[in-house]
């Protein structure tokens, strides 16, 4: 999933607002620090997913002729590869 910096900022704003509205959540740090942590976490998650996508692209390219020869469904294979690569990295999609 690709998100613009504006969308990441919007999501961080919404998450922080939801945290502030929730009576079970008690913020003990500066709100700006929490917002930055949320935004940085979203950004880091997106970078990791992009790295996974690049690895999947590499796998598909490496096995291109085999995939074509066996007339495999590339979209389904991409999903399977992505799940497997994410699992190996300990990343939850």
N, C-alpha and C positions, 0 to 999 in steps of 0.2 A: 504494500500500500504506500503510495506516495502522498505526502502531505507538504504543503507549502509552509514556510515559517509563520505566516499569518494564521494558518489553521492550527498549527502547534500552539501558538499563543492563545488562540480562542479555546482550545481544549484545556490548556493549563488554567485559564480563567474559570472555565466551567467546573473543572475538578476542584479547584480551590473553593469556589462558591458552594459547591455541594458539601465539601468538608466543613465549611463554616456553618452551614445550615443544619448539619447533622448533630443532634444533641449528644450522640455517643462519641463524637470526635472532639477532643480537646487539644487545640493547637498550642504548643508550648514554645514555638520558635517564631521568629519574625515572619510575617506573612510574605514579604518579598523573597525571603530565603526559601520558603516552602514553595512558592510559585516557581522560582528558578529551578529547584530540585525536580518538580513535576515536569516542567518543560524539558529539562536536560534528560530526564528519564525517557520521555516520549521520543526525543531525538535519537538517543542511544539505541532504543528499541528499533527504530526505523533503520538506522545504520546497520544493525545486526541482520535485520530482515533483508536488506539490500545485499549484504555479503552472502547470505544464504542463496538469494536469487542468482547472484553471479556464479556461485559454485554449481548450482543446478544448470545454468546455461552452459557452463563448461562441460558438465557431464553429458548433456544432450548433444553438444557439438562433438564430443569425443566418440559418441556412439551413434552418430547421425546415420551412417550407412546401414548399420544393423537395424535401427529403428525403421528406416525406409524399407529395407528388405523384408522385414516381418510385418510391414504395414501396421505398426503400432499407433495407438491414439496418443499423440504427442501431448495434448492437454492433460490427459489422465496420467501419463508418465511423469509430466512435470509436477503434478500434485503429489504423486507418490515419492518422487525424488526429494521434493521440498520437505515433506513430512519427515522423511528419513534423515536428511541432513540436519534439520532442526532438532530432531530427537537426539542425534549424536552430539550436537552442540549444547544440549540441555536448554533449548529455546522453545518456548511455548508459542505456537502460532495462534 
